[in-house]
Amino acid sequence: MSESAQHRHHALDYVEISVTDMEEAKRFYAEAFGWRFNEYGPAYTGIRSPDGESEVGGLNPNGEVRGGGPFVLLFSEDLDRTVKDVERAGGRILEAPYAFPGGRRFHFADPSGNELGVWARS
């Protein structure tokens, strides 16, 4: 993890995603969301923050992909476009976009089977 990040007490700080295939995971997240990475070798890849100055998470090929773990939500300014990007990159839509108080969201599975969600304001 990058030491230049500002850490806030009790704030979400870092999300680690277990993956079954590192190269496929990097390809998927780069294509679907434009993520960039810090390479640490075959055993770990950091996910760069949008400003490129720190890390917000990592891809771990040694972790176990498991259901029932923390549910990670990403934000989108164009939810319908993001659905298309996820599908084009090889993700599987688990729940199509639906309304909830404050906006809309959908759930998808990445190529390793991790379930994540994306939300947007109404």
C-alpha positions, 0 to 999 in steps of 0.5 A: 500500500502506498504511504502517500495516502491520507487515511481517515479514522473509521473510513473505508481505507482499502478493498482487497479483491480475491481473484482466480486469474490475475491477468484476467482480473486486471484486464477486466477492471481496466476495460470495464472501469479504467482502473490502473495498477501498481505491479508487485509481481505475480502475488499481488497487484495494487489498485491505484486511486483515481488521482494516481497518488495512492492505492485504494485496494488490491487484487490478490490471487492467493485469497479465497473467492468467497460469497458473503464477504463485504459488498463493494459498491462503485459509483458511476455518473452514467449507470447504463453506460457502466452496465454495457462496459461491464458486459463488454469486459466479460462481467455477468450482470446479476441484478439489472439496474433498479431504483433505491432511495437516492438513486439506481444500482446494479450488481455484477460478477467479475470473471473470478465470481466476485459480486460487486455493485455500481450505483448512480444518483437518480 
